[in-house]
Amino acid sequence: MSDFDSQIMQVLEGYKAAVLAKDVDAFIKLYDQDVRVFDAWGTWSYQGAAAWRQIVQQWFASLGEESVAVSMEDVHVTGAKDMAVISAMVTYAGISSTGERVRAMQNRLTWAMSRMGDSWGIVHEHTSAPIDFDDLKAILERN
Amino acid sequence: MSDFDSQIMQVLEGYKAAVLAKDVDAFIKLYDQDVRVFDAWGTWSYQGAAAWRQIVQQWFASLGEESVAVSMEDVHVTGAKDMAVISAMVTYAGISSTGERVRAMQNRLTWAMSRMGDSWGIVHEHTSAPIDFDDLKAILERN
């Protein structure tokens, strides 16, 4: 695996680990200070890591005893020098305190990342689910 | 305006012009052959310009006498050398044959673009609307 690939992998693995541990600090470190987030839920856009941090904090706090296992499929990576773009299908699985998978939801994920020395920071995140034409509801399972 | 900025602007203006003219050829020329599209509507992912072309053709055909005026706000551009990422709020306004604005819908738009000589091709597109927590419906107006 090239340096580039392994650095990108570090961000993906860092994201999964931070969500599973509900570790807000580790999570937000993956992002650039000026990140622009188009999140799947409720709000059009968040500007800056401080605004995004608040939402992540609320998300982790809302989980109670549960935790969330993130997995990614169909990961495409483009770029190399100073900028990279990742697109993927993400599954967020709710895990009970006894280790059971109690629910799961899928999203499309796009990350634009900028090189910061030897590592990469997310400068733009876009997550979503496709919208059903007929009832305008989000489709949250890929089946 | 730098060469970079004006080249990026060309893609934005090319997109608006192709949609307004319902010109499938001009539209699809903006995209890389291997483009991956996460479209707001119905389907999780389209792979390749040929698959995307079919959807665009259906979209334009479905408009009948109407046309669609695209406008973009809050456009952020990052990158420079071989890769650029654009994020923006897009309004798609339906215009009647007599020139009246009959409806409008908003989307978040992300484009990853690769340099192809003197121009740029879209290698990844992600459009979406945020999902309301309570009824799981897409929010299609930003107000």
Contacts between the chains, C-beta under 8 A, distances in Angstrom:
chain1	res1	chain2	res2	distance
A	36	B	76	5.9
A	36	B	87	5.7
A	38	B	87	6.9
A	38	B	108	4.2
A	38	B	110	6.9
A	38	B	128	6.8
A	38	B	130	7.8
A	39	B	130	6.9
A	40	B	128	7.4
A	40	B	130	6.8
A	40	B	131	5.8
A	41	B	130	6.3
A	41	B	131	5.7
A	41	B	133	6.2
A	42	B	130	5.5
A	42	B	131	7.1
A	42	B	132	6.6
A	42	B	133	5.6
A	42	B	139	7.6
A	43	B	130	5.9
A	44	B	89	6.9
A	44	B	106	8.0
A	44	B	108	6.4
A	44	B	130	5.8
A	44	B	139	7.8
A	44	B	142	5.6
A	45	B	74	7.5
A	45	B	89	7.4
A	45	B	108	6.9
A	74	B	45	7.4
A	76	B	36	5.9
A	76	B	124	7.4
A	78	B	83	7.0
A	78	B	112	6.6
A	78	B	114	6.9
A	78	B	123	5.8
A	78	B	124	7.2
A	79	B	82	7.9
A	79	B	83	4.8
A	81	B	81	6.3
A	81	B	82	7.0
A	81	B	83	7.9
A	82	B	79	7.8
A	82	B	80	8.0
A	82	B	81	7.0
A	83	B	78	7.0
A	83	B	79	4.8
A	83	B	81	7.9
A	83	B	83	4.6
A	83	B	84	7.7
A	83	B	85	7.0
A	84	B	83	7.7
A	85	B	83	7.0
A	85	B	85	6.3
A	85	B	112	4.0
A	85	B	123	7.5
A	85	B	124	5.9
A	87	B	36	5.7
A	87	B	38	6.9
A	87	B	112	8.0
A	87	B	124	5.4
A	87	B	126	7.2
A	89	B	44	6.9
A	89	B	45	7.4
A	106	B	44	8.0
A	108	B	38	4.2
A	108	B	44	6.4
A	108	B	45	6.9
A	108	B	126	6.6
A	108	B	128	7.8
A	110	B	38	6.9
A	110	B	110	5.4
A	110	B	112	7.5
A	110	B	124	6.7
A	110	B	126	4.5
A	112	B	78	6.6
A	112	B	85	4.0
A	112	B	87	8.0
A	112	B	110	7.5
A	112	B	112	6.8
A	114	B	78	6.9
A	123	B	78	5.8
A	123	B	85	7.5
A	124	B	76	7.4
A	124	B	78	7.2
A	124	B	85	5.9
A	124	B	87	5.4
A	124	B	110	6.7
A	126	B	87	7.2
A	126	B	108	6.6
A	126	B	110	4.5
A	126	B	126	4.8
A	126	B	128	6.9
A	128	B	38	6.8
A	128	B	40	7.3
A	128	B	108	7.8
A	128	B	126	6.9
A	128	B	128	3.2
A	128	B	129	7.7
A	128	B	131	7.9
A	129	B	128	7.7
A	129	B	131	6.4
A	130	B	38	7.9
A	130	B	39	6.9
A	130	B	40	6.8
A	130	B	41	6.3
A	130	B	42	5.6
A	130	B	43	5.9
A	130	B	44	5.8
A	130	B	128	8.0
A	131	B	40	5.8
A	131	B	41	5.7
A	131	B	42	7.2
A	131	B	128	7.8
A	131	B	129	6.4
A	131	B	138	4.3
A	132	B	42	6.6
A	133	B	41	6.2
A	133	B	42	5.5
A	135	B	137	7.6
A	136	B	137	4.9
A	136	B	138	5.3
A	136	B	140	7.4
A	137	B	135	7.6
A	137	B	136	5.0
A	137	B	137	5.5
A	137	B	138	7.4
A	138	B	131	4.3
A	138	B	136	5.3
A	138	B	137	7.4
A	138	B	138	6.2
A	139	B	42	7.7
A	139	B	44	7.8
A	140	B	136	7.5
A	142	B	44	5.6
